Amino acid sequence: MGAQICSQADTEEPLEILRFHPEAKGAQVLLDAKRMSACRLATFHDGIVFSQRPVRPRERVALRVLRHEGGWHGGLRVGFTRLNPAYVPAPSLPPFLCPDLEQQSPTWAAMLPDACALAGDVAHFWVNRRSRLYALVNGGRRLLLRKGVPMGAPLWAVMDVYGTTKAVELLDPTASAFPTASPWALPEETPSDPEATAEEECAICLHCTANTCLVPCGHTHFCSCCACRVFRDTAKCPMCRCEIEGVVLARGPRARRTGEGLPA
């Protein structure tokens, strides 16, 4: 493929927010100006995209499914590769991440289950210290996708906007990069969300405190920024897919657990 595999010594990249690589992308991929979203224009393949920098050990890559398209079988693929996208000529990319790119290069990837790649779904994926590729969707149970992903050399995130997945958006998992949406049912001035303990953290960004309640389903697993973003983008609860009619601030740990804080 004319690609270059980097050694560990080549790798000191700045710790910047993850974006899509501007040139190493499938023939059908269109990136936005900030290289934070990728859309597949036609067909069901040729949607491979890479991160612009290597991920740090155990760094979580966060993305949101923006558009879902019926009529195909299978959807979003995620994983990691040792291919440095700076040396990957776009015309040399195969149409499929799995199995084509995996067979041609040191790449480890897998498809997310169809039910985990719908519009509005937020997925995190990473390699743990035991060289296992995991994914987490909407704060649900952890999914083991692959074993035996070596950690001794730089790894770039690689994704395939494939099949039913039409467009995706990279997110900053620290929540500071989640834009605050219009307040809707929230107060006009919502204070910035505090950092959370493991028991309290938002199921989407895994960083800020879960401090909202969705109406009418009552789920209380999300910080205000993420809840507003979901309300704006899909208006469907990530936990139960119920239609969201409003978002209110939950007050205190008991409100987060029981749904108290809903308007009468």
Backbone torsions as a table, in degrees:
resi	resn	phi	psi	omega
1	MET	NA	-4.5	-177.4
2	GLY	73.7	14.0	-178.4
3	ALA	-88.6	158.7	-179.7
4	GLN	-116.0	133.3	177.2
5	ILE	-98.6	126.2	-175.2
6	CYS	-86.9	153.5	169.9
7	SER	-94.0	167.1	-177.3
8	GLN	-60.1	-29.8	-176.0
9	ALA	-69.7	-18.2	-176.2
10	ASP	-84.1	-0.6	-155.1
11	THR	-101.1	8.2	-173.4
12	GLU	-74.2	91.2	-179.1
13	GLU	-97.2	148.5	174.9
14	PRO	-62.6	145.9	-177.8
15	LEU	-84.4	72.0	-178.9
16	GLU	-101.3	166.4	177.9
17	ILE	-59.8	143.0	179.1
18	LEU	-70.8	133.9	172.6
19	ARG	-132.7	168.4	175.1
20	PHE	-76.8	143.9	176.8
21	HIS	-66.8	134.9	-171.9
22	PRO	-70.8	-26.2	-173.9
23	GLU	-112.9	-35.8	-178.1
24	ALA	-81.1	88.9	-178.1
25	LYS	-152.4	155.3	-179.8
26	GLY	-62.8	159.4	-174.6
27	ALA	-62.2	-24.0	-177.8
28	GLN	-99.5	6.6	-173.8
29	VAL	-90.0	132.4	171.9
30	LEU	-117.7	124.1	177.5
31	LEU	-98.9	151.2	173.6
32	ASP	-79.2	175.0	-173.2
33	ALA	-62.5	-31.1	-179.1
34	LYS	-89.5	-3.5	-177.9
35	ARG	58.9	36.4	176.2
36	MET	-103.8	-18.0	178.0
37	SER	-127.5	148.9	-179.4
38	ALA	-133.4	129.7	-179.1
39	CYS	-122.8	136.4	174.2
40	ARG	-90.1	123.7	-171.1
41	LEU	-76.5	-42.4	-174.4
42	ALA	-150.1	178.3	-177.8
43	THR	54.0	-162.4	177.5
44	PHE	-121.3	4.3	-176.4
45	HIS	-135.5	-166.4	-175.5
46	ASP	59.1	41.2	-178.5
47	GLY	-118.2	23.8	-178.1
48	ILE	-71.7	135.9	175.2
49	VAL	-138.8	154.5	-179.2
50	PHE	-123.5	158.7	167.6
51	SER	-74.7	153.9	-176.8
52	GLN	-80.3	-12.9	178.3
53	ARG	-138.9	161.6	174.3
54	PRO	-67.1	151.6	174.5
55	VAL	-83.8	151.9	175.0
56	ARG	-76.2	159.2	176.8
57	PRO	-54.7	125.9	178.9
58	ARG	65.7	12.8	173.8
59	GLU	-67.0	136.4	179.2
60	ARG	-92.0	129.6	173.6
61	VAL	-92.9	127.3	-176.9
62	ALA	-115.2	133.4	177.1
63	LEU	-146.4	157.1	177.8
64	ARG	-118.9	137.9	173.1
65	VAL	-79.4	119.4	-178.3
66	LEU	-90.7	-38.2	-177.2
67	ARG	-140.0	140.0	179.1
68	HIS	-120.8	136.1	-175.7
69	GLU	-125.5	124.6	178.7
70	GLY	-77.8	175.0	176.0
71	GLY	94.1	-4.6	178.7
72	TRP	-119.9	166.8	174.1
73	HIS	-110.1	131.4	179.5
74	GLY	84.5	158.1	-177.3
75	GLY	-145.6	-140.4	-169.2
76	LEU	-53.9	131.9	171.8
77	ARG	-111.8	140.7	179.2
78	VAL	-136.7	155.1	177.5
79	GLY	172.5	-158.8	-177.8
80	PHE	-138.6	154.5	-178.0
81	THR	-142.8	154.6	172.8
82	ARG	-90.2	-3.8	177.7
83	LEU	-69.0	126.0	173.9
84	ASN	-79.9	113.4	-175.7
85	PRO	-62.1	-19.1	177.4
86	ALA	-64.0	-20.2	-178.8
87	TYR	-115.4	18.8	179.3
88	VAL	-104.7	105.2	176.2
89	PRO	-64.6	126.6	-177.4
90	ALA	-53.5	-40.8	-179.7
91	PRO	-63.9	-18.0	-178.7
92	SER	-84.5	-9.6	-178.5
93	LEU	-67.9	136.3	176.1
94	PRO	-74.6	168.5	-179.6
95	PRO	-70.6	-22.3	-173.3
96	PHE	-128.6	140.2	171.9
97	LEU	-71.1	-48.1	178.4
98	CYS	-113.3	120.4	3.5
99	PRO	-99.7	-1.9	-167.5
100	ASP	-58.0	-58.6	-176.8
101	LEU	-65.3	-34.3	177.1
102	GLU	-61.3	-39.5	-178.4
103	GLN	-74.5	-26.6	-176.3
104	GLN	-90.9	-12.3	-169.9
105	SER	-156.4	167.1	174.6
106	PRO	-74.2	84.3	-175.3
107	THR	-134.1	140.4	-179.1
108	TRP	-131.3	116.0	-174.7
109	ALA	-149.9	167.2	179.1
110	ALA	-159.0	161.2	178.8
111	MET	-87.0	136.9	170.1
112	LEU	-72.4	144.9	176.3
113	PRO	-54.5	145.5	-176.2
114	ASP	-53.3	-38.7	-177.7
115	ALA	-72.0	-8.1	-178.3
116	CYS	-105.1	13.6	-177.3
117	ALA	-138.2	48.4	177.6
118	LEU	-96.9	162.1	-179.4
119	ALA	-56.2	128.6	-179.0
120	GLY	96.9	-17.0	179.3
121	ASP	-68.0	141.0	177.9
122	VAL	-114.9	124.9	-178.7
123	ALA	-118.0	140.4	168.8
124	HIS	-115.0	140.1	173.1
125	PHE	-140.5	149.2	-172.8
126	TRP	-163.5	167.7	172.9
127	VAL	-111.7	126.8	-178.5
128	ASN	-87.1	-179.2	-174.7
129	ARG	-68.7	-13.3	177.2
130	ARG	-97.3	17.0	175.2
131	SER	65.4	33.4	178.2
132	ARG	-109.6	134.9	177.9
133	LEU	-88.8	117.9	-179.5
134	TYR	-116.9	157.6	172.1
135	ALA	-135.9	151.8	177.2
136	LEU	-136.2	125.5	-176.6
137	VAL	-118.7	122.8	176.4
138	ASN	54.4	33.1	177.7
139	GLY	71.2	15.1	179.3
140	GLY	-79.4	-155.9	-178.5
141	ARG	-74.7	150.9	-179.6
142	ARG	-71.7	133.1	-178.6
143	LEU	-106.5	124.9	174.4
144	LEU	-85.8	116.3	-176.7
145	LEU	-99.1	-40.3	-177.8
146	ARG	-150.3	155.3	171.7
147	LYS	-116.6	162.8	173.2
148	GLY	74.0	35.8	175.5
149	VAL	-89.8	109.7	-174.6
150	PRO	-69.2	143.3	-176.9
151	MET	-109.0	7.9	-173.4
152	GLY	-81.8	-1.8	-179.5
153	ALA	-141.8	163.6	-179.1
154	PRO	-58.4	142.6	177.4
155	LEU	-124.7	128.4	172.3
156	TRP	-98.0	142.8	172.7
157	ALA	-70.3	140.2	177.5
158	VAL	-134.6	137.5	-178.2
159	MET	-134.7	153.4	176.8
160	ASP	-124.4	110.0	177.6
161	VAL	-79.0	84.4	-164.4
162	TYR	-116.8	149.3	168.2
163	GLY	57.5	-117.6	-176.1
164	THR	-73.0	-15.6	177.6
165	THR	-86.9	115.5	-175.1
166	LYS	-96.9	-34.2	-178.0
167	ALA	-154.5	144.9	178.2
168	VAL	-135.2	162.0	-179.6
169	GLU	-134.6	128.8	173.5
170	LEU	-74.8	142.4	-179.1
171	LEU	-121.7	156.3	172.1
172	ASP	-89.6	111.1	-175.5
173	PRO	-67.5	-5.4	177.4
174	THR	-87.0	1.0	174.5
175	ALA	75.0	-20.4	179.2
176	SER	-66.0	-21.5	-179.7
177	ALA	-94.4	0.2	176.0
178	PHE	-80.1	112.1	-179.6
179	PRO	-65.0	142.6	178.1
180	THR	-78.5	120.3	-177.4
181	ALA	-78.4	174.1	175.5
182	SER	-56.8	145.2	-167.9
183	PRO	-71.1	-24.8	-176.3
184	TRP	46.6	-109.8	-176.2
185	ALA	-86.8	-2.1	179.9
186	LEU	-84.5	159.6	176.0
187	PRO	-58.4	157.0	-176.6
188	GLU	-63.0	-33.4	178.7
189	GLU	-120.5	98.7	179.6
190	THR	-93.1	124.6	178.6
191	PRO	-64.6	155.6	178.3
192	SER	-61.3	143.4	-175.4
193	ASP	-73.4	134.1	179.3
194	PRO	-74.3	160.7	173.1
195	GLU	-68.3	153.4	-171.0
196	ALA	-118.8	158.4	167.1
197	THR	-80.4	172.3	-177.6
198	ALA	-60.1	-35.2	-177.5
199	GLU	-74.1	-23.4	-172.9
200	GLU	-106.1	-7.9	-166.9
201	GLU	-68.5	150.1	176.9
202	CYS	-60.3	136.4	-177.4
203	ALA	-73.2	-12.1	-179.6
204	ILE	-97.8	-57.4	-176.3
205	CYS	-87.5	-15.5	178.4
206	LEU	56.9	31.7	-176.9
207	HIS	-138.1	-53.9	-176.2
208	CYS	-86.2	164.9	180.0
209	THR	-72.6	135.1	173.7
210	ALA	-71.3	110.7	-171.4
211	ASN	-135.6	21.3	179.0
212	THR	-127.0	166.7	175.4
213	CYS	-132.7	129.4	179.8
214	LEU	-86.7	138.2	179.7
215	VAL	-108.0	129.0	10.0
216	PRO	-101.4	-2.6	-171.0
217	CYS	-69.9	-25.8	175.9
218	GLY	85.4	6.7	179.4
219	HIS	-69.0	139.0	-169.8
220	THR	-129.5	42.9	-172.5
221	HIS	-105.0	10.7	-168.4
222	PHE	-131.7	146.8	172.6
223	CYS	-75.9	169.2	-174.3
224	SER	-66.1	-38.8	-179.7
225	CYS	-62.5	-48.5	-177.7
226	CYS	-68.9	-39.3	179.3
227	ALA	-62.5	-42.5	178.2
228	CYS	-64.9	-39.9	-179.4
229	ARG	-63.8	-44.1	178.3
230	VAL	-63.6	-42.8	179.8
231	PHE	-59.6	-42.6	-178.8
232	ARG	-69.5	-42.4	-171.0
233	ASP	-79.7	-44.1	-173.5
234	THR	-129.7	-22.7	-175.3
235	ALA	55.1	32.8	176.3
236	LYS	-128.6	133.7	179.6
237	CYS	-63.0	127.9	179.2
238	PRO	-64.7	-20.4	-177.8
239	MET	-85.8	-42.8	-173.1
240	CYS	-124.0	-2.1	-178.9
241	ARG	65.4	13.2	176.5
242	CYS	-68.6	146.2	177.1
243	GLU	-64.7	129.7	179.6
244	ILE	-89.5	126.6	177.6
245	GLU	-101.1	-18.9	179.7
246	GLY	-172.6	165.2	177.6
247	VAL	-129.6	127.0	178.8
248	VAL	-125.5	153.6	176.3
249	LEU	-74.2	128.2	173.6
250	ALA	-85.6	145.7	-174.7
251	ARG	-110.6	107.4	173.6
252	GLY	81.9	167.6	-176.2
253	PRO	-60.1	-38.2	-177.7
254	ARG	-66.1	-38.4	178.0
255	ALA	-64.0	-38.5	-179.9
256	ARG	-65.3	-34.2	-176.8
257	ARG	-80.7	-37.3	-169.0
258	THR	-104.4	-15.1	-176.3
259	GLY	93.8	1.8	173.9
260	GLU	-61.1	151.4	-175.0
261	GLY	105.6	-8.2	173.5
262	LEU	-68.8	147.6	176.6
263	PRO	-66.8	149.2	-179.2
264	ALA	-66.8	NA	NA
